[in-house]
């Protein structure tokens, strides 16, 4: 789980076999779902619905599936438009 980028098409079959051997082992199911997401499988949504039932900590599943995405930075650009600032008359009317 420390190197999710290593999950690929080849590891998918191994994880599927482990799920068959150990059906109540939630970590394997989480890795399987992460693997499907990493390879952009069309089966991801259907498999997520099936396997989420067997994973007791859905918050951890959510964090794992969404935490490994590349986060884009958002630049905050200060606005020079002062039309949204309240002038003295507006402040007095609200009081």
Secondary structure, DSSP 4 states (H G I P E B T S, - for coil): ---GGG--HHHHHHHHHHHHH-TT-HHHHHHHHHHHHHTT-TTHHHHHHHHGGG-S-HHHHHHHHHHTSPPPP---------TTS--HHHHHHH-
